[in-house]
Amino acid sequence: MKNLKPLIAALALGAVSLGSASIASAKTVEIVMKAQETEVAIDNAGTKYAGWTFDGSIPGKIVRVTEGDIVDFTLVNPAENKESHSMDFHAAEVDVLGEFAPVKPGESKHFKFVAKRAGVWMYHCGASPMVQHIARGMFGLIIVDPKEGYSKNFPKPDREYVLIQSQFFPNADDYKAMLANEGWTNSLINGKIFHYDPVHDPKATKALVAKPGERVRIYFANANVNLPVALHPIAGIWDKVFINGNPKNVLHDIATYNVAVSEAGIFDIVSPADKPTNNAIVDHAMSAALRGAITVLMNTPDADPGMGKGEQMLLR
């Protein structure tokens, strides 16, 4: 037994060292967002809507960190706003009455949290009435990449795109109708009707692109206030679906996956490598698809090499 003591001590020291290395490798990511009550375009024709936003756009910017990182967040609510606003990160494990409390006009809110779990998570305003703040555009996506990186089960994609679906209620002031799911007329993808669908809207100037055979990774979130999404790639099959974006939660060969309200996930599609093809990523609930929830993915040899990478993950 005496001979075991040095070994036990060495193992304990190794554990401490590994723990210290893990802590040292974590970084702090500073994020500042401004609540802006402003007009936004909700279709490809430029029709204006009285939106409530993070930084003036629907959706808000992508927040991307690595598992274990510290998110240092500040929400600024300018004095010219009329409403209180807040931030609810679904990736955060904090105090709903503390960090997620509403911020009055002219004030700001600062808090930190550790992104402990890998995945893809919605964020949104949680101020009352929450249904109205979300429906008018205060939502976005936070990606927490796994600290282990890519692997055989979680392959590196060739391109990445963010798609967030939401319901459009033209009467921005009628939150009671929003609660009752009444009066919504369209589905928005990243803030616009048929945003990336030149087939159904000739005014659409954008579509997702990739080269034949590439792995395209879709980070998808359901920001509807009431309705699930039956996410389906027409003329394709999801090669892998990572539930909530966690590499451990993997499904294979899925035609349609039901995404709950506020849920997010990773959806990989690989097109045939031997010819150009097109896919239509839709909500297979026709009442949503034909009101705007269709996104075209064009797989051609001449696809722009910069699309689906860096700032071109979320097409504005």
N, C-alpha and C positions, 0 to 999 in steps of 0.2 A: 504493500500500500504506500510505503514511503516513496517508492519510485514514481508513483502517480502524481505526487504533489507538484513537481516541476512542470509536468505535462498540463495539469489543470491550470496552473498559473499562466502558462504560455497561451493556452486556449482563451483564458479570460482576458489576457492582455490583447490578444488578437481580436476578440470581440469588441473590446473598447476601441481599438484602433479602427476597425471597420466601421463602427458606429460614428466615430469622429470624422472619418473620411466621407461618410454619407452626408453628415451634416455640413461638412465643408464644401461638398459639391453642389449643395442646394444654392440657388440664387434668388435674389429678390427682384421681382418684376413690378415696376411702378406703372400704374394705370390711372389716368385721369380722364373722366368723362364729364361733359356738360349737358345738363338737361335743357333741351331747347324746344319751346312751343312755337312751331313754325310751319309754314306751308311746305308740302312736299308733293312731287308728281307721283300719282298712283297708277299711271298707265303710260304706254309708249307714245301717246299723243301729247303728254305733258299736262293732263288734267290735274288741277291743284286740289289739295285736301288739307284740312287743318290738323296736321299731325302733332303728336307729342313724341319727341325723339331723344336719343342719346347722340349728341354731336351733330344734330341736324339731318341725319339720314336714317332710313329704314331699310334694313336693320342697322343696329349699331355695329361698331367695328369688331373684328375678330380679336379675341384675347387668346393668345397661345402660350402655354407654359409647359414645363416638364414636371411630371409627378415628383412631389417633394419640394417644389419651389414655393416661395412665399409671395403671395399676391398682395402688393401694397396699393390699396385702392382709395381714390378720392372722387366723390361725386360733388359737383358744383351746381347749385341751383341759382341761376342769376336773378337779381332783384326784379328784372322786368317780367319774369314769369308770373302767372296768376295762381299756379297750383303747386302743392307740395309734391315731391317726387322721391323715389328711393331706389335702392339696388338690391336685388335678390339674385345672388349667384347660386345656381343649383349645385355647383362644385364645392361650395363652402359649408363647413360644419361650425356654425357660430350661434349667436343668440338672435332670434327673430325680433325680439323687443329692443335689442341693442344695435348691432351692426346694420340690421335691415330696417331700422326705424325711418319714418319719412323725414325729409329735409325741406324746410320752409324756404320760400323765395328769399334770396339774399344771404342764404347760409350754405354751408358745405358739410360733408360727412366724410370722415377718414377712418378706415379700418384695414386690418390685415388678416389674412388667413393662409393656412398651408394647404396647397392643392394635394391632398393626401391620396386621392384615388384617380387612376388613369381613366380617361373616358371623354365623352363629348357631352356638353351640358348647356342647357339654355340659361340665359340670364334675362331678367326683366325687371321693370318697375313694379314694386309691390304696394305702392301708396293706394289709398282708398279713393274711389272704387277701383280695385285692381283690374277688373274686367275692362274698364274704359282705358286705363293706362296702357294695357297690352294691346287692345284692339286699335288704338290710335298710333301704335308703332314703337313702343318702348320695350324692345327686346333685342337679343343678339345671341352669340354663341361663344362659349369658352371651350377650347380644346386643351386637354391635359394629356400630353404625350406620355407613353409609358417610359419609365426610367431605363428599362431594359433595351429600348429601341426596337428595331425591326427584327423579325425572325421568320422561320419557315411558315409558322401559323399566322404571322402578322407581317406579310410581305410589304416591302417598300413600294408605294404607288409611283406610276409615271407622271400622273397629274392628280391634283386635288381641287375640288370645288365645294363651296358652301351654298346650300339651298335651304331657305327657311320659308315655310308656308304659313300664311295667316289669313284670317277672314277680314273682309272689307265691309264695314258698316258706314254707308254714306252720311247718316245722321250722327255726326261725331259726338253730339251732346246727349244722346238718348242712351244712357248706360243701362236703363231698365230693359230696353229692347235687346241690348247685348246679352244681358243675363238670361232673357227668355229665348235667345237665339232667333230673334225676329229682326227682319229688315236687312240682313246681310245679302249683298248682291253679287259679290265676286270673291274669288280666291286670289291672293297675292303671292308671288314668289319673289323673295328678296325685295318686297315693297311695291311690286307692280303686277298688273294683270297681264298674263301671257308675256312676261318679261323677256324670256329667251325662246320665243316661239314664233318665228316668221311665217310658219305655215298657217296659223290661225289669226295672226295679226300682222298684216303687211308693214306696219309701222315699227315692228320689232327689228332692231339693228344688231342684236347680239344673240349668240347661241354658244353652248359649250362645245369645245372641239378637242379632238385627240387624234392620234394616228392609229391605224388598224393594229389590233393586237395589244395595245397599251392597257395597263391597269389604271382605270380611272376610279378614284376614291371620292365618294360623295359624303360630305358631312351634312347630315340632314337634321333639321329640328322642326317640330310641329308647334308653331306659335298660335294655332287656332285657340280661341277662347272656349270652344265647346265641342269641336268635332275631331274624332280620330282621323288619321290619314292611312289609306291603303296604298303604300308606296310600291309602284310597279314600273319596271323598265320595258316598255313595249318593244318587241323584236329583240329582246335580250333576257338574261337571267342574272340575278345577283349571284356572283361567284362566291362571295362571302358577305355575311351580315354580322357586324359586331354590335350586339345589343348594348345600348348606352355607350358605345364606342370603346368598351373595354376588350382588349385582346383575348381575355379569358372567356368571354361570352360570345363564342363564334358559332354561326350556323352556316351551312353550305348549300348551294344550289337552291336558292329561294326565288320564287316567281313574284310573290307579293308578301310584304311584311306590314303588319298593322302597327302604326306608331301612335301611341297615346298622346293626349293633350299634354304638352310641356316636355314630352320625351324627345331625346335626340339619339342619334346613332351613326354608325359608319356603314356605308353600302358600297361594295366594290363591284365593278362591272368590267369585264374583259371582252372586247369585241373580236370578231374573227380577224385573223392576221393576214388572210389571203385576198381580201377585197375591201373596198370602201363600203361602209354601212352607216345607217343612222338609227338612233334610238329616240324614243319619246319617254321621258321620265314623268310619270303621271300619278296623281291621286286617282285610284281606280273607282272611287266614288264619283260617278259621272256628274253629279250636281256640283262637285268641286272642280273636276278636270275641265269641263266645258265652260266654266266661269273664270278660268285663268290658270289652273294648276297643271300646266303642261310645259315641260322644258325639253328642248331639242338638244341632243348630243350628236354631233357630226364627226364621224371617224374617217378621215381622209389623209392621204400621204403628205399633203401640203399644209397640214394643221400648224398654226402659229406655235412655234416652240416655247414661247413665253406664257401662253395661256394655261391656266391651271397650276400656276407656280407663283410663289411669293404673293405680292399684292393682287395678282390676277386670280386668286382663289375665290374672291367675292367680287363678281363683276358688277360695276355700278353703271 
